[in-house]
Amino acid sequence: MRFLEVSVREQFVGDVRIVLDYLSDRESMLQRNQKPKNPEEVMRMLYALTEDIRYLDNIEFMKENGGRNMCDLLDAAENKGLQKGLQKGIQKGLRKGRKEGREEGRKEGLQALITTCKELGVSFEETAAKLKEKYSLGDTEVQKSMNLYWK
């Protein structure tokens, strides 16, 4: 069915033509913008031919509003995919943003503690001990922060 010549496919009408065009030439199907007369049967046929469960999941969608055409189905699938991608992107951005925000806040806190201690005359060693205690830092991180902000 998929490899039928256009001249042969054009001899078919109705729902069979929709299925043939969908399988072999989606552009032609989209241009014809035809609504299936029997949307449930068309969707079940497409499922039988492709084993794609999404056709069965969209039977009710195809019946809505007095019937929909295949363009509606493809547009809905595309929009659903875009929405999923957008939501994943937002969640990923939020996670990354929170992590970066926490890191930035931590750096600012370290800098504020070190500069305040220095301004108040607290020794280098005492300030380093406070960093280790307040921020649970290891010796290497304490030394790095002290070198960076003790000016």
Salt bridges, closest charged atoms under 4 A:
ASP21 OD1 - ARG9 NE 3.11
ASP21 OD2 - ARG17 NE 3.01
ASP21 OD2 - ARG32 NH1 2.99
ASP25 OD2 - ARG9 NH2 3.41
GLU40 OE2 - ARG44 NE 3.13
GLU40 OE1 - LYS63 NZ 2.87
ASP52 OD2 - ARG54 NH2 2.57
GLU60 OE2 - LYS63 NZ 3.93
GLU64 OE1 - ARG68 NH2 2.84
ASP139 OD1 - LYS132 NZ 2.44
GLU141 OE2 - ARG106 NH2 3.83
